Structures are given as structure tokens and as C-alpha cells.
Amino acid sequence: MEKSYSESYAAAGVDITAGYRSVELMKQYVARTMNEHCIGGLGGFGGLFELDCTGYKYPVLISGTDGVGTKLKIAMIMDKHDTIGIDCVAMCVNDVICAGAKPLVFLDYIACGRNIPEKIAEIVKGVSEGCVQADCSLVGGETAEHPGMMPEDEYDLAGFTVGVVDKEKILDNETMKPGDVIIALPSTGVHSNGFSLVRKIFDIDGDPAVLKTAPAELGGKTLGEALLAPTKIYVKPVLKVLEEVDVKGISHITGGGFYENIPRSLKKGCCARIKKEDVRTPALFHLMQKTGSISEHDMFNTFNMGVGMVLTVPAEQADKALEILHANGEPEAYRLGVIAEGEGVELC
């Protein structure tokens, strides 16, 4: 690589040697995600992963891709970049487990105004941590320097995952029926959706210093700390439940909140009946609603309101599902509502 330097390219705003430095700095983090199925390492033109189909009668691959949205602006203002990668992984892997799949591999894409190797390495550190939490391997990625397209200190982050599920075990809702129980898996906060509204509520673009304030409602945390809390990754506890419980549907609560996401896992003719008083909503959401004068409907139609994922299970297996969740990293999982006749979501 010692000959790989272009004065002309550098004069145009792209320092390719910074890219090589970024790769060297991130290798220690990527190594944490590697397992016996990974072939080769960073630096190839593609990430190699040996698919082990043991235990799968008809293995089906499922893919998912997503980004972090304008939550990135909070990270940039706070100059904290080591957790935003967890959000990126979470947004992808939490989607594929809704089909009952286990994530296998992950790739990231970072576009930046200027490649600052230390910052890129911090971002990838978070991506690697997310992969460890999801038990998948970071097999590749791309960092692209875009001078003239975005300010030097800004970046965008997106990810892509591939998982596997046995065809016979792909979740469908054909057996869903009234009386089934909806279980809530709590969120860590706003997760990675609705930040355009969040920024407007607190006028973060106009007054970035507000992120350093510590509203009494947040129990000692600054607003910035509360908003930047990484999206929870639900892969391991959910896969444990799938091993022993007849799960009938899973919804990842992202943009669109309750009203858009829960119906995606419902059988036609079934609705999710949830009592508002049963939703364990953290103080941050009440603070946002009060500060921004946001209607209750818009809160539930934009944010997760403290519920990051919901599982629908047979009533007779609800206690077992909760027991498994409580023993596998979800001690606060709880009964949220029931399936009833109807359509969509009924908040009563």
C-alpha cells in the first residue's frame, strides 16, 4: 500500500491513505464478531461466510437493510460515535427476527464528508458491538469519502444483514386467534425513529446546547444521553422463545409506532387490543409529548412509547414465554394486551 497515494485525488478532497488507516484501526473491533464460519478477513472484494445448514430441513435466507436516520445528528452534535453503530445493526437484525430468522452476517456502509480514521473506527466499534449482541459476523463494509456532497464533519450510516430460517418455521399468523396474548419487550428509549420530530420538539437544530441539559424527568441523565441510548437488540431472547413457544407473530416497533407496525404481524380479522394504562411508557416520552404539545395519537403513531418489540403467543403459553424472556436478558418483559376480533390496533 506504500505506493497507493494520489496527490491529485487528495487535492480533490479524497485521502485514500485515510481509508487504509481506518481499516487498520477497525480490525480489532471486527475481529470480535468473527466465528468459525467466516472465511478470510477484511480486504477482499466480498465477505465470505460458510453456511452451515445442520438442523435446517429447507434453509431460507432472509435479508434486511436500514439506516439510523437523523439520530446521527445527535451523535455528531455530541461528538459521540461509538454507539450509533449498535443502532444500525439493531434496525436490521430486529427486522429479520420477525420472520423467525437468525442473523448470520452484517455489512455496513459509511459515507462521510472527510475520512477521519479515528471517527470511522469509533463508528465501526459500535457496529461490531451490535453484531456481538446479535451473534452475527461483520464480514465487510465500505467507507466512502464524499467531498462536496456533505460537510467534512458529517456522515451517514446504513447496514445490511442476511439471516437464515427453516422454511417450515417461517413465522406466519395463520393460527392467530382472539384470546392470544401480546407480550411487550421494553425499549431503551426512542431507538432510531422519529428523530426529525424529536429535533423539532426540543429545537435541537436551533439550540444544540439543549442536549446538555438534564430535565428532572430523566433522573440525572442529560437529554443528549437519553436520546442517544442505543436501540435494543432482541435477537438472542427472541430466538430462545422461538425454540419452546408457538409464537404466532412478531412486530418490531419502528417508524409508525404502534399503529403501523403491530398490524404487520396480525392475521386478517384480528386486532391488537391494548389498554393505554398497561403501556409502560418511560418519562422521556411524556417529556416529549408535553414539550412539543404532541397529541396522544401522534405519539403512538410515531414513537415506540417504551415498547421496542411485541410477540403474540397462545394464552396458555404466555407465562412460559415470559419466563424464558426474563431468564434471557429481558427481565422487564410483560403482558401488553390481547388479540380480539377486528382490524389494526385498538388503544382503549
N, C-alpha and C positions, 0 to 999 in steps of 0.2 A: 504493500500500500504506500511505500515511501515515495513512489513516483506519481501517485494519484493525487495531483494537485493542479488546479487550473486558475491562474491569475485572472484570466478573462471572466471565468464563471464567478469567481469571488467578487470581482468588480461589479458584476450584475446582481450581487446580493446573495449568492448561494455559496456557502463554505462546505464543500464535500468532506473536508477533513473533520469538521464538527460532527458530521454523521457517523464517521468511523469511531470518534471518541465516545459518542452516545452509546453505540453498540457495546464498546468495551465496558462502560460504566454499568450498563443494564444487565450484563451477563450474569452477575452474581444473583440478581433477583429472578431472572428467568430460570436459572438452574433449580430453584426451589420447586418449580412446577413440573419438572421432568419426571417421567417414570419409565418403567421397563418397555413400554410400547413406543416410546419416542426414538426415532432413528436419526442419527446425525445431530446437528446443533444449529445455532444461528449462523447465517451467512449464505445459505443456499437460496435457490430461486423459489423454493416451496418448502413447506413444513411437512415432514414425513411422520406418519403415525401408523403403527401396525394394528389393524383392527382384530381384536380377539373376540370371536363370535361364540366362545364357550358359554353355554347356558341360554343362547338365543336360538329359537327354532327358525324364525324368519326375521332376522335383524333388519330394521328400517332406520335409515339415517334421517335426522331432523335438524334443520338449520335455523338460526335466528341471528338477526343483526339489529343494532340500535346504537344510539349515542347518548350523551349526557345532557344535551340541551344547554340552556343558558345558566344552569348551575355552575358552568365553567367560569362565568363572570365573577361569581362569589370567590372561587378559588384564586382567580387572578388578582382580585382586589386584596385578598388576604395574603397573597403570595404563599399559598399552601397548596402543594401539588401532589402530595404523597398518598392521598386517599381518593381522589377523583377517579382513579383507575378502577377502584373497587366498584364504584357506581356503574362504570361502563360494563364490567363483567356481569354485574347483577342484573342489569337491564336485559341482557341477552340470555343468561342461563336460567333466570327465573321464568322466562317465557317458555323455553323448551321443556321444562319440567311440568308444565301444564298439560303436556301430552303424555306424561309418564316417562319421559326420556332422561337418561343420564348424560350430562355433558361430557364430551371427551376432549375436545381441543378448542382453543381460542386463538384468535388473531386480532391485533389492534392496528389502528391507523391514526397517526397523529399528523395534522397539518399545522405548521407554525409559520409565523412571520420571519423569525430567525431561530436557527437551531442553537439553543444554549444547552450543551450536553448535560450539565448537571440538572437542569429543569426537566429535560426529556427523561433522564434516568429516574427522577423522582416520580414522574407520571407512570412509568413502566413498573416502578416499585409497587405502586398501588394496584396496577393491573395484575401483577404477579401474586400479590396478596389475595386479590379476588379469586384468582384461579386456584390458589391453595384452599380457600374456603369452599370453592365449588368442586374440588377434587378433579380438576381438568388441567390439561397441559397447555402452556403458552408456546405454541410451535412456530410462531413467526409474527411478522408485523411490518409496518412501513412508517417511516418518518419522512415527511415531505416539507421542504422549505419553500415558502410561497412569498417571496419579497414582492411588494407592490400590490398584493391581493389582500393582505391583512397587516395590521400594525406589528412591529417587531416583537412586542412582548405578549402577543395573543396567540392562541392555538385552538384547534378543535380536535375532538377525540371521538372515535367511533370504534365499534368492535363487531366481531362475528364469531359465532360458535357453531359447532356440529356436535350433536348428541346421537344416542342410539336407544332404540326401544324395540322389544319384540312385537311383531305385528299383532299378535294375539293379545297384547297387553296395552296397546294404544288406548288411552282413555277416551271413552265416548259416554254420552249421557242417556243411553237408551233405557237403562233401568232406573233412572231418576224418577222419584215419585213424591207426592205430598207426604210430609212427615219426616223426610230425610233431614239430617241436621247439618247446618252450616257452621264450620269452625273457623275462627279468626286467628291468623298469625300476625302478631303486632309488628308495626313498622318501627324504624328507628327515628322517624321524623317525616319530612316532606319527601324523602327519597330523591328521585331525579325527574320529577314532573311538576309543571305549574310554576316554574321559576320566573317566567315572564310576568305573571300576576304577582308573585311574591316580591319581585323587584319593584313593581308599581306600588304595592301596598306600603312598603317601607321607604319608598323613594330612594332606593339604593343607588341608582344611577346619578341622581342629583346630589345625594349626600352619603357617599360611601362610608363616612365615619360612623354612621348608624350601626354598622356591623360590629363596632367595638363596644357598644352599649350593652348593659346587662339588665334587661327588664326583669322585674321582680318575679314575673310568672315563670321565668326559665330557671329558677333555682340556682343561681350563681353562674350559669353559662352566659357567654355573650351571645348576641343574636347571630353573629357570624359562625360561632361554634355550633349552635343548634341547627342552622341551615345547612352547614357543610357536613353534618353527620352522614357517613356513607350509607348507601342503600343496603338493607339486609339481604343476604344471600340465603335462600331457603332450601337449597338443593339437598343437603345431607339429611335433615329431619324429614323432609317430604318423601325422599326415597325410602327411608325407614318405614314410614307409614304405608307406602305402597306395597311393601313386602308382606304385610299382615292384615291390611284392611281393604275392603272393597270400595275404594274411592270412586265416586261417580262423576266428579268434576272438580277442576282446579281453576281458579282465576287469579292472575297476577294483577294487583290493583295499581295501575299506572295512570297516564293521562286520560281524563274522562271519569276518574273516580269510580264510585260505586255504580252509577247509572249506566256507564258504558262497558265496564269490564266484567262485572258479575254476570250479566246476561250472556256473555260469550260462552259460558260453560253450562248454561241451562238448557234443558230439554224443552221443546215447543210445548206450550200448555202449562209450564211450570214457572213459578215466580219465586224470588227470594224475599221472604217476609222477615224484616228486621225491625226491632224496636230501637228507636233512636237512643233511648236511655241505656240500652245494652252495649252501645258502641263506646269502647274505652278510648276516648279522644284526648290526646296529650294537650297540655297547656299551650304549646306553640300554636296549634290550630285555632284555639279560642282567641289568642292574641292577634293572629292574622285576621280573623273574622271581625273582631272589634276594631282594630286599627284601620282596616280597609272598608268597613261597613259593607261586608260581603254577605249576600243572602245565604241562608242555610242551604238552599237548593244548589247554589253555585259552589259552595264549599264541598258538598258531597259529589258534585259533578266535575270537580277539578282536582281535588286532592284525595289522598288515601285515608285521611281522617284518623290515622293511627292503625289502620289495617293494611298490611302490605300484601297479604295473600289470603284467600279463603279456600277451604276444602269442603266438599259436600260428601257426607258419608251416611250409611244407613243408621237409623236411630239406635239400633241395638249394638252398633259398633263404635258409637261416638265416644264412650268412656275409654275404650281401648285405644282409639286414635289419640285422644288427649294424653293418655298415659305414655304412649310412645313419644309424642311430641315433647312432653315435659322431661322425659329422660334423655332427649337428644337435642338439647340446645334451644328448646322453645318452652321454657317454664311458664310463660305468661299466656300461652295459647288458651283460648276459651270458646264457649258456645256463643255464637253470634246471632243465629236465627234459624229458621226452618224453611223447607220448601213447601209451597202451597200451590193451589191451582191458580192460574193466571198467567201473566206475562211480565217480564222485566223485574224490576226491584220495587218493593213496597216498603217504604220507610214510614213507620207508624208510631 
